Amino acid sequence: MPPPGGSILRAGGRVHSVAFAVRAAALCAAVALAACSSWTGGSGDKVPLKGERISVLSLDSALKPDARIRDLEVRLPRPYRNADWSQPGGVPNHANHHLSAEGKLDELWRSNAGSGSSSETQLLAQPVIGDGRVFTLDAAARLSAFDAESGRRLWRVSLTPDHEDEGLRGGGVAFAMGRLFVSTGFAAVVAVDPSDGKEIWRRQVSGPMRAGPTVAGGRVFVVTIANELHALSAEDGRDLWSHTGIAETAGLLGGASPAVDGDVVVVAYSSGELLAIRTDNGRVAWSESLSALRRTDPVSSLAHIKGLPVIDRGRVFAVANSDRMVAIDLRTGGRVWEQGIGGTESPWVAGDFVYLVSNGEELVCLSRQDGRIRWVSPLPKWEDEKDKEGRIRWAGPLLVSDRLIVAGSNREVWSVSPYTGKLLGKLRLPAAVLVAPAVANGTLYFLTEDADLVALR
């Protein structure tokens, strides 16, 4: 299992931790710095350079608010109560605006959802809520259903084929049209009856999947780890069309579920490609690349778009690991604005503002109109701040009842003001959280790394 909050690199079919990549980068940098830290004169004596020595590896590109919008008042739409969280990102276009979960958050119930993350498998799927039930996919590819009010487990089925060995799984779940649709790490998309877990149909696609499906307009959209988008019929699983992006030999563990709005699906690949594709025929409407402009280290050079793209009122919002965040006109593909912000979590759009967690573990509020930064709220980066050990990663945010909710690998849930960025409160969970929480009917659901499903209300 990777260190708490550590992302994972995939390269050549093997899994490597980001911590390993960072240590390798640090070693290379140390060698380079050692070679240029002094000058040898004719006598062989080393003459040290004057000035304070600062490690280039410790320099974080801290974000700062834009003084030009310092007095801009943050106004948000009224919160509303959503009955379901039907797929990754809540809805097909991933734009939820301002949801309702009023009052102090207390634990309602806790249930075990199966196998958690380990050295061989990783928990990646966000919980899904529909028709009064919560559905989870654990690290062993077991699909479970729970009663949303009591947490009682209703059923559990394994989606692992008999001939498959143990290993990294992935995938996700969507609830639509009275069915569950599951993408798996075994290159299969499965439709399941939500009442009892019985299989309705199964379709093999071109490769394993790490992200969950998006369902809209009678179609199921899934993305493989080889950057292939498949559109299947939700009725019987037949192939409708597919699109192939640029293959990458390395990427972060996990992926982004496509965003669908009307007759357009926006897909994000690990190559940094962002494309708008017609849902009816698979024709590309426009494409954009968020590849790294500056390759400073092996991790930040990865252009992987792991956070879900968001389609909101004619604009597409996406953030890549490569320190690039963009807003794009959905119809024309024209760039509206760009910010030098990197992240692996999904942006959250509400009213005239966009919120996200940056790679520097900062909660950021930006203007939807022009991308200027309204405020920045630093989140804790280290379990041991003094020795800079135990890097903390944060999942989210979710906007519920005038609170931004983020969950960390340090087992803490933070509530932050969406208006000022100030901390409102925090609570502790039984284990680390690396999967973004979900919310429905005024209840928040967290899936911990130990596969504990925790409901807060």
C-alpha positions as CSV (number, residue, x, y, z in Angstrom):
1,M,0.0,0.0,0.0
2,P,1.4,3.4,-0.8
3,P,2.1,5.9,2.0
4,P,-1.0,7.7,3.2
5,G,-2.1,10.1,0.4
6,G,0.6,9.0,-2.0
7,S,-0.4,8.9,-5.6
8,I,0.8,5.9,-7.7
9,L,2.6,5.9,-11.0
10,R,1.9,3.3,-13.6
11,A,4.7,2.6,-15.9
12,G,5.2,-0.4,-18.3
13,G,2.5,-2.3,-16.6
14,R,4.1,-2.0,-13.2
15,V,3.1,0.1,-10.3
16,H,5.5,2.6,-8.7
17,S,4.8,5.0,-5.9
18,V,5.2,8.7,-6.4
19,A,7.4,8.7,-3.3
20,F,9.9,6.5,-5.2
21,A,9.8,8.9,-8.1
22,V,10.4,11.8,-5.9
23,R,13.3,10.1,-4.1
24,A,14.8,9.4,-7.5
25,A,14.4,13.0,-8.5
26,A,16.0,14.1,-5.3
27,L,19.0,11.8,-5.8
28,C,19.5,13.2,-9.3
29,A,19.2,16.8,-8.0
30,A,21.6,16.1,-5.2
31,V,24.2,14.8,-7.6
32,A,23.7,17.8,-9.8
33,L,23.9,20.3,-6.9
34,A,27.0,18.5,-5.6
35,A,28.7,19.0,-8.9
36,C,28.0,22.7,-9.1
37,S,28.1,23.8,-5.4
38,S,31.8,24.6,-5.4
39,W,34.6,25.6,-7.7
40,T,38.0,24.0,-7.6
41,G,41.0,26.3,-8.1
42,G,44.4,25.4,-9.3
43,S,45.5,24.3,-5.8
44,G,42.7,21.8,-5.5
45,D,41.0,23.7,-2.6
46,K,37.2,24.0,-2.8
47,V,36.0,27.6,-2.7
48,P,32.3,27.7,-1.4
49,L,29.9,30.0,-3.1
50,K,28.5,32.8,-1.0
51,G,24.9,33.0,0.1
52,E,22.3,30.9,1.7
53,R,21.8,27.4,0.3
54,I,18.1,26.5,-0.4
55,S,17.1,23.1,-1.7
56,V,15.3,23.3,-5.0
57,L,13.2,20.3,-3.9
58,S,11.7,22.2,-1.0
59,L,10.4,25.1,-3.1
60,D,6.6,24.9,-3.4
61,S,4.9,27.2,-5.9
62,A,2.6,28.8,-3.4
63,L,-0.5,30.3,-4.9
64,K,-1.6,33.8,-4.1
65,P,-4.9,35.7,-4.4
66,D,-5.2,38.2,-7.2
67,A,-5.2,41.7,-5.8
68,R,-7.5,42.8,-8.6
69,I,-10.4,40.8,-7.2
70,R,-9.6,41.2,-3.6
71,D,-12.9,42.9,-2.9
72,L,-15.0,40.7,-5.1
73,E,-17.9,39.3,-2.9
74,V,-18.3,35.5,-3.1
75,R,-22.0,34.8,-3.7
76,L,-23.3,31.3,-4.2
77,P,-26.6,29.8,-5.3
78,R,-29.0,28.5,-2.7
79,P,-28.3,24.9,-1.5
80,Y,-30.6,22.2,-2.8
81,R,-31.3,18.7,-1.6
82,N,-30.2,16.0,-4.1
83,A,-31.9,12.6,-3.8
84,D,-29.2,10.6,-5.5
85,W,-25.4,10.6,-6.3
86,S,-25.9,8.4,-9.3
87,Q,-22.4,8.2,-10.7
88,P,-18.8,9.5,-10.2
89,G,-19.1,13.2,-9.9
90,G,-22.8,13.0,-8.9
91,V,-24.4,13.8,-12.3
92,P,-23.2,13.2,-15.9
93,N,-21.8,16.7,-16.4
94,H,-20.2,16.7,-12.9
95,A,-21.7,20.1,-12.0
96,N,-23.6,20.0,-8.7
97,H,-23.3,23.6,-7.6
98,H,-24.5,23.9,-4.0
99,L,-25.9,20.8,-2.3
100,S,-27.6,20.6,1.1
101,A,-26.4,18.8,4.2
102,E,-27.6,21.0,7.0
103,G,-26.6,21.0,10.7
104,K,-23.6,19.6,12.5
105,L,-22.2,16.4,10.9
106,D,-22.4,13.4,13.2
107,E,-21.8,9.8,12.4
108,L,-25.0,8.1,11.4
109,W,-23.7,4.6,10.8
110,R,-20.6,2.7,9.8
111,S,-20.4,-0.5,7.7
112,N,-17.6,-2.5,6.2
113,A,-17.6,-2.5,2.4
114,G,-15.1,-5.4,1.9
115,S,-11.4,-5.2,1.0
116,G,-9.5,-2.0,1.4
117,S,-6.2,-0.9,-0.2
118,S,-3.1,-3.0,0.2
119,S,0.3,-3.5,-1.4
120,E,-1.5,-5.5,-4.2
121,T,-4.8,-3.7,-4.7
122,Q,-6.1,-0.1,-4.5
123,L,-9.5,1.3,-3.6
124,L,-10.5,3.7,-6.3
125,A,-14.3,3.8,-6.7
126,Q,-16.4,6.5,-5.2
127,P,-19.6,5.4,-3.5
128,V,-22.8,5.8,-5.5
129,I,-26.2,6.5,-4.0
130,G,-29.6,5.8,-5.7
131,D,-33.1,4.6,-4.8
132,G,-32.3,4.6,-1.1
133,R,-29.2,2.4,-1.4
134,V,-25.5,3.0,-1.3
135,F,-23.3,1.0,-3.7
136,T,-19.6,0.4,-3.4
137,L,-16.9,-1.4,-5.3
138,D,-14.1,-2.6,-3.1
139,A,-10.4,-3.3,-3.9
140,A,-11.2,-6.9,-4.7
141,A,-13.8,-6.1,-7.3
142,R,-16.7,-7.0,-5.0
143,L,-19.9,-5.0,-5.5
144,S,-22.0,-4.3,-2.4
145,A,-25.4,-2.6,-1.7
146,F,-26.3,-1.0,1.7
147,D,-29.4,0.6,3.0
148,A,-28.8,4.3,3.0
149,E,-30.6,4.9,6.3
150,S,-29.3,2.1,8.5
151,G,-26.1,1.0,6.8
152,R,-27.3,-2.6,6.7
153,R,-25.7,-4.6,3.9
154,L,-28.3,-5.9,1.5
155,W,-26.1,-8.0,-0.8
156,R,-22.6,-8.5,-2.1
157,V,-21.3,-10.1,-5.4
158,S,-17.9,-10.7,-6.8
159,L,-17.2,-9.4,-10.3
160,T,-13.8,-11.1,-10.5
161,P,-13.5,-13.7,-13.3
162,D,-12.5,-17.2,-12.2
163,H,-9.3,-17.2,-14.3
164,E,-8.0,-13.8,-13.0
165,D,-5.2,-13.6,-10.4
166,E,-5.0,-11.2,-7.5
167,G,-3.7,-7.7,-8.3
168,L,-4.6,-4.1,-8.9
169,R,-8.3,-3.7,-9.7
170,G,-9.9,-0.3,-10.2
171,G,-13.1,0.7,-12.0
172,G,-16.3,2.2,-10.6
173,V,-20.1,2.2,-10.4
174,A,-23.0,4.2,-11.9
175,F,-26.7,3.9,-11.2
176,A,-29.1,4.8,-14.0
177,M,-32.2,3.5,-15.8
178,G,-32.9,1.2,-12.9
179,R,-29.6,-0.6,-13.3
180,L,-26.0,-0.6,-12.0
181,F,-23.2,-0.2,-14.5
182,V,-19.8,-1.3,-13.4
183,S,-16.4,-0.8,-15.0
184,T,-13.7,-3.2,-13.8
185,G,-9.9,-3.7,-13.9
186,F,-10.6,-6.9,-15.9
187,A,-11.6,-5.1,-19.1
188,A,-15.3,-5.8,-18.5
189,V,-18.3,-3.5,-18.3
190,V,-21.1,-5.2,-16.4
191,A,-24.8,-4.3,-16.0
192,V,-26.3,-5.5,-12.7
193,D,-29.7,-5.6,-11.1
194,P,-29.6,-3.2,-8.1
195,S,-32.2,-5.2,-6.2
196,D,-30.1,-8.4,-5.9
197,G,-26.8,-8.0,-7.7
198,K,-27.6,-10.4,-10.5
199,E,-25.8,-9.8,-13.8
200,I,-27.9,-8.5,-16.7
201,W,-25.2,-8.3,-19.4
202,R,-21.4,-8.2,-19.6
203,R,-19.2,-6.7,-22.3
204,Q,-15.4,-7.0,-22.8
205,V,-13.7,-3.9,-23.9
206,S,-10.1,-3.2,-25.1
207,G,-8.5,-2.9,-21.7
208,P,-8.7,-2.5,-18.0
209,M,-10.4,0.5,-16.5
210,R,-9.5,2.5,-13.4
211,A,-12.3,5.1,-13.6
212,G,-16.0,4.6,-13.2
213,P,-18.5,4.8,-16.0
214,T,-20.7,7.8,-17.0
215,V,-24.2,7.0,-18.1
216,A,-26.4,9.5,-20.1
217,G,-28.8,9.3,-23.0
218,G,-29.0,5.5,-23.0
219,R,-25.2,5.2,-23.4
220,V,-22.5,4.0,-21.1
221,F,-19.1,5.7,-21.5
222,V,-15.9,4.1,-20.1
223,V,-12.2,4.9,-20.5
224,T,-9.4,2.3,-20.4
225,I,-5.9,2.7,-19.0
226,A,-4.7,2.8,-22.6
227,N,-6.7,6.0,-23.3
228,E,-9.5,4.4,-25.2
229,L,-13.1,5.7,-24.9
230,H,-15.9,3.2,-25.5
231,A,-19.5,4.1,-25.9
232,L,-21.9,1.1,-25.2
233,S,-25.6,0.7,-25.3
234,A,-27.0,0.8,-21.8
235,E,-29.8,-1.6,-22.9
236,D,-27.7,-4.6,-24.0
237,G,-24.0,-3.5,-23.9
238,R,-23.4,-3.6,-27.6
239,D,-20.6,-1.4,-29.0
240,L,-21.7,1.9,-30.5
241,W,-18.4,3.5,-31.2
242,S,-14.9,4.1,-29.7
243,H,-12.1,6.6,-29.8
244,T,-8.4,6.1,-29.2
245,G,-6.2,8.8,-27.7
246,I,-2.4,9.0,-27.3
247,A,-1.0,6.1,-25.4
248,E,1.1,6.8,-22.3
249,T,3.7,4.6,-20.7
250,A,3.3,6.3,-17.3
251,G,0.5,7.9,-15.4
252,L,-1.1,8.4,-12.0
253,L,-3.1,5.6,-10.6
254,G,-6.8,6.2,-11.4
255,G,-8.6,8.2,-14.0
256,A,-11.3,10.6,-14.9
257,S,-14.8,9.5,-15.7
258,P,-16.1,11.4,-18.9
259,A,-18.5,14.3,-18.5
260,V,-21.6,14.4,-20.7
261,D,-23.8,17.4,-21.5
262,G,-26.5,17.2,-24.2
263,D,-25.0,15.6,-27.3
264,V,-21.3,16.0,-26.2
265,V,-19.0,13.9,-24.1
266,V,-15.8,15.4,-22.8
267,V,-13.1,12.8,-22.1
268,A,-9.8,13.4,-20.3
269,Y,-6.8,11.1,-20.9
270,S,-3.6,10.4,-19.0
271,S,-1.7,12.0,-21.9
272,G,-3.2,15.3,-21.0
273,E,-5.5,15.3,-23.9
274,L,-9.0,16.8,-23.4
275,L,-11.5,16.1,-26.2
276,A,-15.1,16.9,-26.9
277,I,-16.8,14.1,-28.9
278,R,-20.3,13.8,-30.4
279,T,-22.2,11.2,-28.4
280,D,-24.2,9.9,-31.3
281,N,-21.3,9.0,-33.7
282,G,-18.0,9.4,-31.9
283,R,-16.8,12.3,-34.1
284,V,-14.3,14.7,-32.4
285,A,-15.6,18.2,-32.1
286,W,-12.4,19.7,-30.7
287,S,-9.3,18.7,-28.8
288,E,-7.0,20.4,-26.3
289,S,-3.7,19.4,-24.7
290,L,-2.7,20.1,-21.1
291,S,0.8,18.7,-21.4
292,A,3.5,20.1,-19.1
293,L,5.0,23.4,-20.3
294,R,8.0,23.0,-17.9
295,R,9.4,19.6,-17.0
296,T,10.9,20.2,-13.6
297,D,10.6,16.7,-12.1
298,P,9.3,13.2,-13.1
299,V,6.0,13.7,-11.3
300,S,4.9,17.2,-12.3
301,S,5.8,16.4,-15.9
302,L,3.0,13.9,-16.1
303,A,0.1,15.6,-17.8
304,H,-2.5,13.1,-16.5
305,I,-6.0,14.6,-16.0
306,K,-7.1,12.5,-13.1
307,G,-9.8,14.9,-11.7
308,L,-13.1,14.7,-13.4
309,P,-13.8,17.4,-16.1
310,V,-16.8,19.6,-15.4
311,I,-19.3,21.0,-17.9
312,D,-21.2,23.9,-16.6
313,R,-23.3,26.5,-18.6
314,G,-21.4,26.0,-21.9
315,R,-17.9,25.8,-20.4
316,V,-15.6,22.9,-19.6
317,F,-13.3,23.1,-16.6
318,A,-10.4,20.8,-16.2
319,V,-7.2,20.6,-14.2
320,A,-4.1,18.4,-15.0
321,N,-1.3,17.2,-12.8
322,S,1.1,19.3,-15.0
323,D,0.2,22.6,-13.3
324,R,-2.3,23.6,-15.9
325,M,-6.0,24.4,-15.4
326,V,-8.3,25.6,-18.1
327,A,-11.8,26.8,-18.9
328,I,-12.8,26.0,-22.5
329,D,-15.9,27.0,-24.5
330,L,-17.9,23.8,-25.0
331,R,-19.2,24.8,-28.4
332,T,-16.0,26.1,-30.1
333,G,-13.2,24.6,-28.1
334,G,-11.7,28.0,-27.6
335,R,-9.6,28.7,-24.5
336,V,-11.4,31.1,-22.2
337,W,-8.7,31.2,-19.6
338,E,-5.8,29.2,-18.1
339,Q,-4.1,29.2,-14.7
340,G,-0.8,27.6,-13.6
341,I,-2.4,25.3,-11.1
342,G,-1.9,21.6,-10.9
343,G,-4.2,19.1,-9.3
344,T,-5.5,15.5,-9.3
345,E,-8.9,16.2,-7.7
346,S,-12.0,17.3,-9.5
347,P,-12.9,21.0,-9.6
348,W,-16.2,22.0,-8.0
349,V,-18.2,24.7,-9.8
350,A,-20.8,26.8,-8.0
351,G,-22.3,30.0,-9.3
352,D,-19.5,32.3,-10.4
353,F,-16.7,30.5,-8.6
354,V,-14.6,27.3,-9.0
355,Y,-13.0,25.5,-6.1
356,L,-10.3,22.9,-6.2
357,V,-7.5,21.3,-4.1
358,S,-4.1,22.0,-5.7
359,N,-1.0,19.7,-5.9
360,G,0.4,22.0,-3.2
361,E,-2.4,20.9,-0.8
362,E,-4.1,24.3,-1.0
363,L,-7.9,24.8,-1.2
364,V,-8.3,27.5,-3.9
365,C,-11.3,29.7,-4.9
366,L,-11.2,31.1,-8.5
367,S,-13.4,33.3,-10.5
368,R,-15.4,31.3,-13.0
369,Q,-15.3,34.3,-15.4
370,D,-11.6,34.8,-15.8
371,G,-9.8,32.3,-13.5
372,R,-8.4,34.8,-11.2
373,I,-7.7,33.6,-7.6
374,R,-10.1,35.0,-5.0
375,W,-8.6,33.3,-2.0
376,V,-6.2,30.5,-1.1
377,S,-6.4,28.4,2.1
378,P,-3.4,26.1,2.9
379,L,-4.2,22.6,4.1
380,P,-1.8,20.6,6.3
381,K,0.9,18.9,4.1
382,W,2.7,16.7,6.6
383,E,1.7,14.3,9.4
384,D,5.0,15.4,11.0
385,E,5.4,19.0,10.1
386,K,8.7,19.4,11.9
387,D,10.5,16.5,10.0
388,K,8.4,16.9,6.9
389,E,7.3,13.2,7.0
390,G,4.0,11.6,6.1
391,R,2.8,13.7,3.2
392,I,-1.0,14.3,3.5
393,R,-3.3,14.1,0.5
394,W,-6.7,15.7,0.4
395,A,-9.8,14.5,-1.5
396,G,-12.6,16.8,-2.6
397,P,-13.9,19.4,-2.3
398,L,-17.7,19.1,-2.0
399,L,-19.9,22.2,-1.4
400,V,-22.7,21.5,1.0
401,S,-24.8,24.0,3.0
402,D,-22.2,26.8,2.9
403,R,-19.3,24.5,3.7
404,L,-16.5,23.1,1.5
405,I,-15.8,19.5,2.7
406,V,-12.4,17.9,2.1
407,A,-11.1,14.6,3.5
408,G,-7.5,13.7,4.1
409,S,-5.1,10.8,4.3
410,N,-4.5,12.0,7.9
411,R,-8.1,10.7,8.7
412,E,-9.4,14.2,9.2
413,V,-12.4,15.8,7.5
414,W,-12.2,19.6,7.3
415,S,-15.1,22.1,6.8
416,V,-14.0,25.4,5.2
417,S,-15.9,28.5,4.4
418,P,-16.5,28.9,0.7
419,Y,-16.6,32.7,1.2
420,T,-13.4,33.3,3.0
421,G,-11.4,30.0,3.1
422,K,-11.4,30.0,6.9
423,L,-11.6,26.7,8.8
424,L,-15.0,26.1,10.2
425,G,-14.5,22.8,11.9
426,K,-13.0,19.3,11.6
427,L,-13.7,15.8,12.7
428,R,-11.8,12.5,12.6
429,L,-12.6,9.3,10.6
430,P,-11.5,5.7,11.5
431,A,-8.9,5.6,8.6
432,A,-7.4,7.5,5.8
433,V,-9.6,8.7,2.9
434,L,-8.2,9.0,-0.7
435,V,-11.5,8.7,-2.5
436,A,-13.7,11.8,-2.8
437,P,-16.8,11.6,-0.6
438,A,-20.4,11.6,-2.0
439,V,-23.6,13.3,-0.7
440,A,-27.3,12.6,-1.1
441,N,-30.4,13.3,1.0
442,G,-28.5,15.5,3.4
443,T,-26.0,12.7,4.2
444,L,-22.3,12.5,3.4
445,Y,-20.7,9.2,2.6
446,F,-16.9,8.5,3.0
447,L,-15.1,5.4,1.9
448,T,-11.9,4.9,3.9
449,E,-8.7,3.1,2.8
450,D,-9.8,0.2,5.1
451,A,-13.1,0.0,3.1
452,D,-15.2,1.4,6.0
453,L,-18.3,3.1,4.6
454,V,-19.1,6.0,7.0
455,A,-22.3,8.0,6.8
456,L,-22.4,11.5,8.4
457,R,-25.5,13.6,8.9
